Amino acid sequence: MAIKIKIATDFSKTPGARYYTDGKKSGQEFFETLLDKRFAEAQLENVKLVVDLDNTDGFATSFLDEAFHRLADKYSPKVVLDRLEVISNDEPDWIEEIKHYINQDKPKK
């Protein structure tokens, strides 16, 4: 069993940029309204969270960075990598890019 998010149908076929201030369907909105909640559910149920990136019009790197790096900041890179599965048949390179965002350290503000 797994909890699934198909971004194209559960969030938007046309994801936006990083922040709400950048426009509609931002990475910030995705994290705050969907990704964080579903990840917490997967943690509680001890199942994988499967995020399917396919069938969208593409992603700004800032969207992916915002959503997945925030997830790692909240739960830790190891916890996220153990629990998360990303599907991206349309653009397989996005999987490695997301892993990079999960593992990267950001300077503290």
Contacts in CASP RR format, 6 or more apart in sequence:
PFRMAT RR
TARGET T0000
AUTHOR 0000-0000-0000
METHOD contacts of the structure
MODEL  1
MAIKIKIATDFSKTPGARYYTDGKKSGQEFFETLLDKRFAEAQLENVKLV
VDLDNTDGFATSFLDEAFHRLADKYSPKVVLDRLEVISNDEPDWIEEIKH
YINQDKPKK
1 45 0 8 1.000
1 47 0 8 1.000
2 42 0 8 1.000
2 47 0 8 1.000
2 48 0 8 1.000
2 49 0 8 1.000
2 50 0 8 1.000
2 85 0 8 1.000
3 38 0 8 1.000
3 41 0 8 1.000
3 42 0 8 1.000
3 45 0 8 1.000
3 47 0 8 1.000
3 48 0 8 1.000
3 49 0 8 1.000
3 50 0 8 1.000
4 49 0 8 1.000
4 50 0 8 1.000
4 51 0 8 1.000
4 52 0 8 1.000
5 11 0 8 1.000
5 34 0 8 1.000
5 35 0 8 1.000
5 38 0 8 1.000
5 49 0 8 1.000
5 50 0 8 1.000
5 51 0 8 1.000
5 52 0 8 1.000
6 52 0 8 1.000
6 54 0 8 1.000
6 55 0 8 1.000
7 15 0 8 1.000
7 30 0 8 1.000
7 51 0 8 1.000
7 52 0 8 1.000
7 53 0 8 1.000
7 56 0 8 1.000
8 52 0 8 1.000
8 54 0 8 1.000
8 55 0 8 1.000
8 56 0 8 1.000
9 55 0 8 1.000
10 34 0 8 1.000
11 25 0 8 1.000
11 30 0 8 1.000
11 33 0 8 1.000
11 34 0 8 1.000
12 24 0 8 1.000
12 25 0 8 1.000
12 56 0 8 1.000
13 55 0 8 1.000
13 56 0 8 1.000
13 57 0 8 1.000
14 25 0 8 1.000
14 56 0 8 1.000
14 57 0 8 1.000
14 58 0 8 1.000
15 25 0 8 1.000
15 26 0 8 1.000
15 27 0 8 1.000
15 30 0 8 1.000
15 56 0 8 1.000
15 57 0 8 1.000
15 58 0 8 1.000
15 59 0 8 1.000
15 60 0 8 1.000
15 63 0 8 1.000
16 22 0 8 1.000
16 23 0 8 1.000
16 24 0 8 1.000
16 25 0 8 1.000
16 26 0 8 1.000
16 27 0 8 1.000
16 59 0 8 1.000
16 60 0 8 1.000
16 63 0 8 1.000
17 23 0 8 1.000
17 26 0 8 1.000
17 27 0 8 1.000
17 60 0 8 1.000
17 62 0 8 1.000
17 63 0 8 1.000
18 26 0 8 1.000
18 27 0 8 1.000
18 28 0 8 1.000
18 60 0 8 1.000
18 62 0 8 1.000
18 63 0 8 1.000
18 65 0 8 1.000
18 66 0 8 1.000
19 26 0 8 1.000
19 27 0 8 1.000
19 28 0 8 1.000
19 66 0 8 1.000
20 26 0 8 1.000
20 28 0 8 1.000
20 29 0 8 1.000
22 62 0 8 1.000
26 63 0 8 1.000
26 66 0 8 1.000
27 62 0 8 1.000
27 63 0 8 1.000
27 64 0 8 1.000
27 66 0 8 1.000
27 67 0 8 1.000
28 66 0 8 1.000
28 67 0 8 1.000
28 70 0 8 1.000
30 63 0 8 1.000
30 66 0 8 1.000
30 67 0 8 1.000
31 66 0 8 1.000
31 67 0 8 1.000
31 70 0 8 1.000
31 71 0 8 1.000
35 51 0 8 1.000
35 67 0 8 1.000
35 68 0 8 1.000
35 71 0 8 1.000
36 70 0 8 1.000
36 71 0 8 1.000
36 74 0 8 1.000
38 49 0 8 1.000
39 49 0 8 1.000
39 71 0 8 1.000
39 75 0 8 1.000
39 80 0 8 1.000
39 83 0 8 1.000
39 84 0 8 1.000
41 49 0 8 1.000
42 48 0 8 1.000
42 49 0 8 1.000
42 83 0 8 1.000
43 75 0 8 1.000
43 79 0 8 1.000
43 83 0 8 1.000
48 83 0 8 1.000
48 84 0 8 1.000
48 85 0 8 1.000
49 83 0 8 1.000
49 84 0 8 1.000
49 85 0 8 1.000
50 85 0 8 1.000
50 86 0 8 1.000
50 87 0 8 1.000
51 84 0 8 1.000
51 85 0 8 1.000
51 86 0 8 1.000
51 87 0 8 1.000
52 86 0 8 1.000
52 87 0 8 1.000
52 88 0 8 1.000
53 59 0 8 1.000
53 86 0 8 1.000
53 87 0 8 1.000
53 88 0 8 1.000
53 90 0 8 1.000
53 91 0 8 1.000
53 94 0 8 1.000
54 87 0 8 1.000
54 88 0 8 1.000
54 89 0 8 1.000
54 90 0 8 1.000
55 90 0 8 1.000
56 90 0 8 1.000
58 90 0 8 1.000
58 91 0 8 1.000
59 91 0 8 1.000
59 94 0 8 1.000
61 97 0 8 1.000
64 94 0 8 1.000
64 97 0 8 1.000
64 98 0 8 1.000
64 101 0 8 1.000
65 101 0 8 1.000
68 80 0 8 1.000
68 98 0 8 1.000
68 101 0 8 1.000
68 102 0 8 1.000
69 101 0 8 1.000
69 102 0 8 1.000
69 104 0 8 1.000
69 106 0 8 1.000
71 80 0 8 1.000
71 84 0 8 1.000
71 102 0 8 1.000
72 80 0 8 1.000
72 101 0 8 1.000
72 102 0 8 1.000
72 103 0 8 1.000
73 106 0 8 1.000
75 83 0 8 1.000
77 102 0 8 1.000
77 103 0 8 1.000
80 102 0 8 1.000
81 99 0 8 1.000
81 102 0 8 1.000
81 103 0 8 1.000
84 102 0 8 1.000
86 94 0 8 1.000
86 95 0 8 1.000
86 98 0 8 1.000
88 94 0 8 1.000
88 95 0 8 1.000
END
